[in-house]
Amino acid sequence: MFHPGSRTTAGVLDAETATTTKPAEEGLHYQRCRWCGTTMFHRLLCPVCAGSDLRTERSAGLGVVRHATIVQRNTPTARNVSLVELAEGFTVRGRVQGPLIAIRVGDRVQLTTAADPVRREPVFKLCEEPYSGWF
């Protein structure tokens, strides 16, 4: 699992898409409380029972966009910032690839093998292609 503070060079920078490509087997890891079964992303304690006995599991990477916004701050171009609820029951902040206008709440997404090189957030892609008649 890639941690924001680590200095490893596990990925290769792709200048065309401005993402870091990681090996697919790394995936997205989350925690599950051994006591109550609650899933969470990067926590020290369970938010439900305050237990510290957490096990790490790997997500399948399928999810649904729960919130999407366009940000133009601190970047030369506009970028998408989304909250994605994954099938395992936890929510993670990340970026969805695709036309900014086509990303909507309720869209199904799949985790890619890319990560944002600056923010170290996961990158998702839309499962269905957006309807091109609206563009």
C-alpha positions in Angstrom: 0.0 0.0 0.0 1.3 3.4 -0.9 1.4 5.8 2.1 1.5 9.6 1.5 4.6 10.1 3.7 6.7 7.3 2.1 9.5 8.2 -0.2 9.5 5.1 -2.3 9.5 5.3 -6.1 7.0 2.5 -6.6 5.3 4.2 -9.5 6.3 5.7 -12.8 5.1 9.2 -13.7 3.0 9.4 -16.8 3.4 13.0 -18.1 0.4 12.7 -20.5 -2.2 12.1 -17.8 -0.3 13.6 -14.8 -0.8 10.4 -12.7 1.5 7.9 -11.2 1.0 4.4 -12.4 1.2 1.7 -9.6 1.2 -2.0 -10.0 -2.4 -3.3 -10.1 -1.9 -5.8 -7.3 -1.4 -3.0 -4.8 -5.0 -1.8 -5.1 -6.8 0.2 -2.5 -6.5 -1.0 1.1 -9.0 -0.3 3.9 -9.5 -1.4 7.5 -12.2 -3.5 9.0 -12.9 -3.5 12.8 -12.5 -7.1 14.1 -15.0 -6.4 16.9 -18.0 -4.8 15.2 -17.1 -5.3 11.4 -17.2 -1.6 10.5 -15.2 -0.6 7.4 -13.1 2.6 7.3 -10.3 4.2 5.3 -7.1 5.2 7.1 -8.2 5.4 10.7 -6.4 4.6 14.0 -9.7 3.7 15.9 -13.0 2.4 14.8 -15.5 5.3 14.5 -18.4 3.1 15.8 -16.9 1.2 18.8 -13.6 3.0 19.3 -11.8 -0.4 18.9 -8.2 -0.5 17.9 -8.1 -4.1 16.6 -8.3 -3.3 12.9 -7.4 -5.7 10.0 -6.3 -4.5 6.6 -8.2 -5.7 3.5 -8.0 -5.0 -0.2 -10.9 -3.4 -2.0 -12.3 -4.7 -5.3 -12.3 -1.0 -6.4 -16.0 -0.8 -7.5 -17.9 2.2 -6.2 -20.5 4.9 -6.7 -19.9 8.7 -6.8 -21.6 10.3 -3.8 -20.3 13.9 -4.3 -18.5 15.5 -7.2 -17.1 19.0 -7.6 -14.8 20.9 -9.9 -11.8 22.6 -8.4 -9.6 25.2 -10.1 -7.5 26.2 -7.1 -3.7 25.6 -7.1 -3.7 23.8 -10.5 -3.2 25.2 -14.0 -6.4 23.4 -15.2 -9.7 22.4 -13.6 -9.8 19.0 -11.9 -12.4 16.8 -10.4 -12.6 16.0 -6.7 -15.1 13.3 -5.7 -16.3 11.3 -2.7 -16.7 7.7 -3.8 -18.5 5.1 -1.7 -17.0 1.7 -2.4 -18.8 -1.6 -2.4 -17.2 -2.6 0.9 -19.0 0.2 2.7 -16.3 3.0 3.2 -16.0 6.3 1.5 -12.8 7.7 0.0 -11.8 11.1 -1.6 -10.4 10.8 -5.0 -10.5 11.9 -8.6 -12.6 10.5 -11.4 -11.2 10.5 -14.9 -13.3 11.7 -17.8 -15.0 14.9 -19.0 -15.7 17.1 -16.0 -19.2 17.8 -17.1 -20.0 14.1 -17.4 -19.2 13.1 -13.8 -22.4 13.0 -11.8 -23.6 11.7 -8.4 -24.7 8.1 -8.7 -22.2 7.2 -11.5 -20.6 3.8 -11.1 -16.8 3.9 -11.1 -13.8 1.5 -11.1 -10.5 2.1 -9.4 -7.6 2.5 -11.9 -4.0 1.7 -11.4 -3.1 5.4 -11.3 -2.7 7.7 -8.3 -2.6 11.5 -8.2 1.1 12.3 -7.9 0.6 15.5 -5.8 -2.3 14.6 -3.5 -1.7 10.8 -3.4 -5.4 10.2 -3.9 -6.9 7.2 -5.8 -8.0 7.8 -9.3 -11.2 6.2 -10.7 -12.7 5.8 -14.1 -16.4 5.8 -15.1 -17.8 2.3 -15.7 -20.2 3.5 -18.5 -19.2 6.0 -21.1 -21.0 9.3 -20.9 -23.7 10.0 -23.5 -21.9 12.0 -26.2 -25.0 13.6 -27.6 -25.0 16.2 -24.8 -21.5 17.4 -25.6 
